[in-house]
Amino acid sequence: MPPVSRGVVHAWLRHDKKFPHVWCPGCGLGVLLGSLVRAMITLGLDKNNVALVAGIGCTGRLPVYVDVGSVHATHGRALTFATGVKLAKPELAVITVMGDGDATAIGGNHLIHAARRNMDLTAIIVNNQNYGMTGGQYSPTTPLGARASTATYGNIEPPLDISALCMAAGAGFVARSTVYHVTQLDELLAQAISHRGFGVVEVLSPCHTNFGRQNKLGSQIDMMRAFKEQAVRVERWAKLDGARRAGRFPIGVLARRDEDTTYLEAYGAMVERAMAQGREGQS
């Protein structure tokens, strides 16, 4: 992707209203914010034709800082609000931004069925492995044995693989990256937004304030360095045996499928049929 100037990015931010942001110093959400804006600019999107929808949590604050139409929805319901926006205004690029708890716990059912329908939306799911905003409780993605404020002796539940869930449910585009791999993240977000159908990007981000502190993972810099060491490009991942995959994870495009008809197209065709039958009934 070509570089995007700082001045152009600045024009997409509510810099005169909402800054400084509320995130902890060193939080990866600021990195994601920059990546998302650069991806939208690179795609040539019009600010007036973008809608950002978020639920509750640290990630849910992100649309506040972007100068586009935005919806701050209820916990776990970002995809339901986004579906309504897209069906009412199909010309909009509708992007949801959710945390791992927001998207996969209370919002898990909506995530599964948005993927199953191949709904024409982009879902950005920030995985920081806990409920960061409300005190560091364990979430569906908290690693087995990791400590949390609601798992003081270690989490006994196996973690949910967000990307694997979305692939199994039928999402047309699924990718994973981290806030350390910024150039790749820019590219994956642009691909997901431009994909016909349901595009998912799982973004691993450090929560050093809660998850990192409780599990003695060091500073935000240490946690970012861990992403560098643990992440493996998907092309290399396929060549690794089980032993060499231990403690690591693949990043890049994990699944891509182009459907003949997306949910939005099928819905539009159904509306046309219904209207045609109504006109025939009146004649």
N, C-alpha and C positions, 0 to 999 in steps of 0.2 A: 504494500500500500504506500502511496506517496505521502511524504510528511505533510502535516497540517499545521499551519502557523498558530502561534499562541493567540494572536489577535482574533483569528477566526473562531477559535474555541471560546474565547472570552465572550464573543457575541451571542453564544448559545447559553450562557449562564445568567442567572439572576443575581449578578454580582453586586448590584446596588440595593438589594433587598434582603437577601437571605444569608449572606456570609458575614462572619466566619461560621463554618459548619459546626455541627454538634458532635462529630465523631471523635473518638479518642485519637491523640497524636500517634501516628504510625499505623492506624487502621487501613486495611486494604480497600475500603469502600471509596476513598478519594481517588485511588488508582483506577478503579472500575468506572467511576464517574468520568474521568478523562478519556478512558478507552471508549465508552459508549458514545460520548459526544464526537470523538474523532471518527468513529465508524459511521455515524449518521451523516457527518459532513462529507466523508469520502464517497458515500452512496449518493450524494447530491440531494438529500431529502430537504423538503421545505419545512421550516419550523411549524408552519400553520397546518401541516398535514401529518403531524406526529402526535400520538397520545401515549403518555407514560402512565402505567397503572401499578400501584404498589399496595401491599398490605401493611401489617404492623411489624415493628422491629427496627433494628438499626438500619437494615437495608431499605426499609419502607420510607426512610427520609430522603432517599436519593432523588426522586422526581422533584422535590421541593427546590432543588438548586438548578434545574434545567428550565430554560425559558420556552417551554412548549406546554400544550394542554396536558393537564395531569389530573389523576384521580387518586386520592388516598383512601383506599377501601378498608373494609373490616378485616380482622385477622383471618388469614387462610382463604379469603374470597377474591383475591386479585384477579384470578383467571375467570371467574364468573362475571365480574364487572367488565373485564376486558372483552369477553365474548359478546356481551351486550353492545359495547361500543363498536366493535368490528362489524356486527350484523347491522347496526343502525347506520354506520358510516364506513362502508367497505373501502372507500378511497383512502382512509387513514392507515398509516403504519402504526400498529398498536403493539406496544412493548410492555411486558410485565417485568417487574424487578422484585424478587422475593428472597427471603432468607431460607435456610434449610428447614427450620422449624415451621415457618410460615407456609412453605410450599409443600412439605412432605408429611407434616403431622396433621394439624387441623385442615390443611388444604390438600392433603394427599389424594383424596378422592377426586377433587377437581383436576388435579394434575394428571391422574391416570386417564380420565375421560377426555380431557382436552387433547392428550396424545392419541387416544383411540380414535377420536373424530378427525384427527389431523387438522385441527382448527387453525385458521390462518392468523397465527399470533407468534410473537417471539417471547420466550420465557427465559429470563436470566435468573439463575438460582445461585445465590451466594452461599457457599458452604463453609461456615466457620466452626462447625462441629459442636455448637451449643447454642443456647438462647442467650446471646450476649447482652441484650438490652436490659433484661429483667433479672439479672443476677447470676448467670452462668449455670442454669439448670441443664441437665443432659437432654439432648434432642435425638431424633431418629438416626442422625449421622455420627453421634459421638462414638469413638472407637471403643471396642470391647476392653474393659479394664481401666479406661480413663476416668479420672475423678471429675466430679461436677458438684455444684452446690446441693443437688438432689441425689447425688451418688457419691457420698463421702468415702465409701469403702471400694469404690470403683464400679463402673457401669457393667452390669451383667447381661445386657442385651446386645446381640450382634448388630453392627451398624448397617444402615440401609445404603445401598449403592444407587445414588440418584440417577446417574446416566444409564445404568443397566435397567432400572425401572422404566425410564422413559422409552428406551429402545424396545423393551418387551411389550410395552403398552401400545406401540405403533407410531411413535413420533417420526416424522420424515427426516429430520435433521437433528443430530445429537452430537455435541462437542464438549470437551472439558479443557480448562486451562487454569492458570493461577494468576494472582496479581503480581507475581514475580516475572512471568513471561508476557510482558506488556505488548510487545510487537505482535506476538501470536494472538493474544487476546483481542487486539484491535481487529485483526483479520477474521477471527472466528465470529465475533459479534456482527461484523458486516455480512458474512456469509449467512448467518442465522436470520438476520433481518430481511435479507433479500430472497430467502428461500420461500417457495410456494408451499404453504402448509405450516405445520407446527415445527418451529425451530427452537431447540433448547441448548443453552450454554450453561454448564455447571462451572462456577468460578470458585476455586479454593482461595480463601482469604484468612489471614491470621486474626484471631481474637486474643491478643496478648494480655488484655486487661483481665479477662475472666478465665477462659480456657487455658491460656498459656501459663498464667500465674498458678492456677490450681494444679497443673500437671508439671510444673517446674521446667517449662520449655524455653526459658530464657526471655530475652527481649524480643521486640517485634522484628529486629534485624536477624536474630537467631532463627525465628520462625520463618522468615522469608528465605533465609539460607537453606532451611530444611526443604522448602518447596523446590529449590534449585537442585538439591541433591536427590530428592525422591522422585521427581517427575521424569518420565521417559517419553520421548516422542513416539507416537503410535506406530510409526514405521519400524522403530527399533524394538518396541514392545513385542511385536509378533515373533521376533527372533530370540526372545529370552525364554529360558526354561522356568519351571516353577520356583526353583531355589533362588534364581536371580531376580524374580519378581517380588519376592518377599519384602514387605515394607515399602514398596514403590507403587506407582500408579501411572497409567497411560494418559497422555494429553494430546489433543489434536481432534480431528474429526473422527468420531467413533462410529457414526452411522449416517448415511445419506441415501434417501430414496425419493424419487420424483413420482408422485401419484398422477394418474391421468386426470382425476377430478379431486379438487380440495373440498372441504366442508362448505366453505363460503360459496363456491361455484354450485354445488349441489343444492344448497339452500336457495340461492338465487333462481335456479331452474324450477324448484318447487313453487316458489312465489309466483313465477310467471305462469305455471300451469294452473295454479289456484285462481289467479286473476282472469285467465282465459276462460276457465269454466264459469266464473262469475259473470263475465260478459255474455257468454252463450246463454246462461240462464235468464238474463235480462232481456234478451232479444226474442 
